[in-house]
Amino acid sequence: MLIPRSLKTEYAVQPLGVDVPRPRFSWVVEAPGYGATQAAYQVLVASAPELLTPERADVWDSGRVESARTFGIAYDGPAAARTRYHWTVRLWPTDDAADGAGDEGGVWAEPSWFETGLLAEGFGNAQWIGGVTDSAPLLRRAFTVDGTVRRARLYASGLGYADLRLNGSAVSDAVLDPGFTAYDHTVLYGTQDVTALLAAGDNVVGAELGRGFFGLTSVNVWRWHDTPWTADPRLIARLVIEYDDGRVDEVVTDETWRITGGPTLSDSLYLGETYDARRALPGWDAAGFDDSSWAPTQVVEAPRGTLKAQAHEPIRVIETVDPVEVTEVRPGVWIADFGRTVAGWTRLTVTAEAGTTISLTHGETVADGNVVARNVHVDGDRIQRDEYIAAGTGVETWEPRFSYKGFRYVQLEGAPAQLEMRVVNSDVASATTFESSQAPYEQFERAMRRTILSNLHGIPTDTPYFEKNGWTGDAQVGAPTMLATLDLARFFTKWLGDIRDSQADSGQLPVIVPTSGWGFTDLSPATEWPTVYPFLLREMYRWYGDDRLLREHWDSLTRYLAWELGRVEDGLSVSVLGDWLPPGFGDGPAPEDRRLTGTAYLYRALVVAAEIGSLIGEPNDFRKAAAELADGLNRAFLDRDAGCYRSAQDPDYRQTSNAVPLAFGIVPDDMVSRVAAGLAADVEARGFHLNTGCLGVGVLLPVLTKYGYGEVATKVALQRSYPSWGYWFDLGADTMWEKWEDDSRSRNHYFQGTVVQWIFENVAGLRVIDAGGERIVVRPDARDEVDAASIRTETIRGRVTVSWQQTGRVLSLDVQVPVGTTAEVHVPSARASDVDAVPQSFAGSPSYDEGYTVYTVGAGKWSFTSRSAS
């Protein structure tokens, strides 16, 4: 019996505010036994739970659909705005008779639902409102509820951020909301169920607005203070109240709202916030408050961007952490060490006289008795500093709402106080857990996970401390590890939209996304950065099988690649960044000719674009263009006599210059073994140290392992002296750093931490190959210095687990494969006869390939034992 579980709509469980006209369904299939496959499905959609039966489904019945697909199933029924639809699904296995389902199919799934957003209906009569205030504005509107409320929804967008309130309560636990976008193209709105917050009689809806990137005034090199959209905060909202008797009332933003300046005197993503508690207005967001002294709001110009429902996960306070140590470093100055490096802010609890200013300076390091908080890219002398001015009313508690910081330490001045760390990031779900007998591998995985999460705030940033920018190159090298660690289906779908929005008319993409306009000529062109566009699209298909995404972006993708190909010179792509921050090169790129990596990354971009075109039936010449680039790269940089790649700018051996062509399949067949051997020899000559920056670090160990130098890769991974990950952790690191040196300016930067991809794929041995995990390879081929490892990953098809343990020459390997996935399991062994499979009757006959007995198996739980693993 096939049982559908984990029903989702557009990758979400019971989502509110779905603005997709034909939302897609997905489910995970649970099946006992081995080799089960889905042959058909039937989806029912109804307007109410009681109508969700085969006899009464009143909205849509897909009928029996002959398909093994369990995701990307497009709803093909009517879709009215602001409507909840209930749905369920049943399945047929490949062999109906064996399943006992017959023509009736299997059991129906536990029903789920989705609720549409505003769709084409839009915000109706609501207008963008704001006004001139001397601080962060407070806006409110009183209204009356005169009946029994059946359902109430608040649709709202406050720019840059909005803290939305209803009758004194927050309407959600989202913070720094809505998500950051290129506001001249897209503006996001949120949907909140506020039914339980309404009361009979008088009610009030209100908002406090922060600046975010929309209204940033802090002068900075990326020009966020001077964008095409820069303006003062503003709000649009539509509250729809449905009564049991069928009436519908609406409260919309217009000139009847009231506005005043609140207690938040200033807010900046880079400089922090100043809050004067003496200006607090208790009850301003509740009924009965006298707002007669407030000014009427003004209707203001609407942002140029199109309003769209926010579909990705909101940013939330994920965890609250007490300091591990608080030290008074001098009279009246304390430093709190929270024992971990994160993104977020500090919650303050203090008792002080009215007018006392308490300052909180956030940083990742301490030097000379002070928390280090410097940012050479931003004007101002209060980087990452919050200030609280006490009201003098007793115990006071406060935390910021419109800025976040990267920090481990907080310097407290002004008065003794209790401090708590608030960990803040996009609330994405974990996809993977990993364990190993080699403690550093677990340490690296935890550190990389924390680093990735610290850099998820609606966009994938480079560092929460300094820039908070969406550097495309960082996501390029980090995406495989990020997708293997977390469920980023909705998050990266959103950011891919940001990439498309940031495209110039010429087709060019900037190096940061979104952008103020910076990054088209500044540190650009840098081919290795924006080629993330086709690569990430392809990765989204690999992990989630998302072909709709490929189609939606095809035109923009081809325009971008046409721009890249149009600037190729002498068969090479010119780039100004290259292998950023290798050991010993300060704050810049490696010395080699950057056309080498620029051309290699454009080659890979063209190859994956060709694959995308094939998947969606779009003819193209990208493979031909890629082959021409490979020829150009090899002519310019491959020294056949020496068996390595090098450039005239730096004739010394560079690991990235050789690892990247090997990883991308550019090296001519007759030279592969020599180039790989040369790479391994250089690593060994350096005392098993890497010599790579952000581009090379993620491919070095997989390439060494692939070509038979797994022991060399292991020694690099477990190295403790500079430059290495172990070097960082011996210095007290708990996250990945930007630079290999001990003076790294950022200590929460994931682009050098991609060793974790190798740990997942080669140590644990799990490789998701394609089409949402339709095919996986299990091959633990980096087992030196480790006795056991296990990984569990939630794919869109279901759970995959790999667990192995070796004692002497005996290795046991357990694999769980979900329905819809085929696993190619490579069991380490000297010969096929040394391997036992359970259950053998379903495992079939294996093949043998250079030290591995290879089984191809379908759904089920499999156990393999090798008596000759080495």
Secondary structure, 3 states (H helix, E strand, C coil): CCEEEEEEECCECCCCCECCCCCEEEEEEECCCCCCCEEEEEEEEECCHHHCCCCCCCCEECCCEECCCCCCEECCCCCCCCCEEEEEEEEEECCHHHHCCHHHCCCCCCCEEEEECCHHHCCCCCCCEECCCCCCEEEEEEEEECCCEEEEEEEEEEECEEEEEECCEECCCEECCCCCCCCCCEEEEEEEECHHHCCCEEEEEEEEEECCCCCCCCCECCCCCCCCCCCCCEEEEEEEEEECCCCEEEEECCCCCEEEECCEEEEECCCEEEEEHHHCCCCCCCCCCCCCCCEECEECCCCCCEEEECCCCCEEEEEEECCCEEEEEECCEEEEEEEEEEEEEEEEEEECCCCCEEEEEEECCEECCEECCCCCCECCCCCCEEEEECCCCCEEEECCCCCCEEEEEEEEECCCCEEEEEEEEECCCECEEEEECCHHHHHHHHHHHHHHHHCECCCECCCCCCCCCCEHHHHHHHHHHHHHHECCHHHHHHHHHHHHHCCCCCCCCCCECCCCCCCCCCCCCCCCCCCHHHHHHHHHHHHHCCHHHHHHHHHHHHHHHHHHHHCCECCECCCCCCCECCCCCCCCECCCCHHHHHHHHHHHHHHHHHHHHHHHCCCCCHHHHHHHHHHHHHHHHEECCCCEECECCECCCCHHHHHHHHHHCCCCHHHHHHHHHHHHHHHHHCCCCCCCCHHHHHHHHHHHHHCCCHHHHHHHHCCCCCCCHHHHHHCCCCCCCCCCCCCCCCCCCHHHCCHHHHHHHHHHCEEEEECCCCEEEECCCCCCCCCEEEEEEEECCEEEEEEEEEECCEEEEEEEECCCCEEEEEEECCCHHHEEEECHHHHCCCEECCCEEEEEECCEEEEEEECCCC
